[in-house]
Amino acid sequence: MKVTVYGPGCARCQQTAEIVTRVLAARGIIVELEKVSDYAAMAAAGVMSTPGVALDGRLVSTGKLPTAAEVECWLA
């Protein structure tokens, strides 16, 4: 599964990547992680506040640090 984390590389963006990767790995899902810090690319993806997360190209979260439970809901 391709996970894209949108953000400037701040601590919250790094935590977001860690949380999403950890939840997917616990389910046995192989993760391809991409980090996007280009503001034009973020805007084009619909991310107006960071961190943003897309799973296989589908934007699932913006502007907050997701919980493990929220990541589980994205997979349902």
RAMOBEL-V862951 format. One record per pair of residues at least 24 apart in sequence whose ideal C-beta (glycine too) atoms are under 6 Angstrom apart, sorted by sequence separation. I is the first residue (numbers start at 1). J is the second residue. D is the distance in Angstrom with one decimal. If there is no record, write none. Layout:
[[I | J | D] [I | J | D]]
//
This chain:
[[1 | 29 | 5.3] [3 | 31 | 5.5] [9 | 37 | 5.6] [8 | 37 | 5.3] [1 | 31 | 6.0] [2 | 32 | 4.7] [3 | 33 | 5.3] [4 | 34 | 4.6] [5 | 35 | 5.2] [6 | 36 | 4.9] [4 | 36 | 6.0] [16 | 51 | 4.3] [6 | 42 | 4.7] [13 | 51 | 4.4] [12 | 51 | 5.4] [6 | 47 | 4.4] [7 | 50 | 3.7] [6 | 50 | 5.9] [7 | 51 | 4.2] [23 | 68 | 5.2] [6 | 52 | 3.6] [19 | 66 | 6.0] [5 | 53 | 5.8] [23 | 71 | 4.2] [16 | 65 | 5.9] [4 | 54 | 4.2] [15 | 65 | 5.9] [20 | 71 | 5.5] [12 | 65 | 5.4] [2 | 56 | 5.4] [1 | 56 | 5.9]]
//
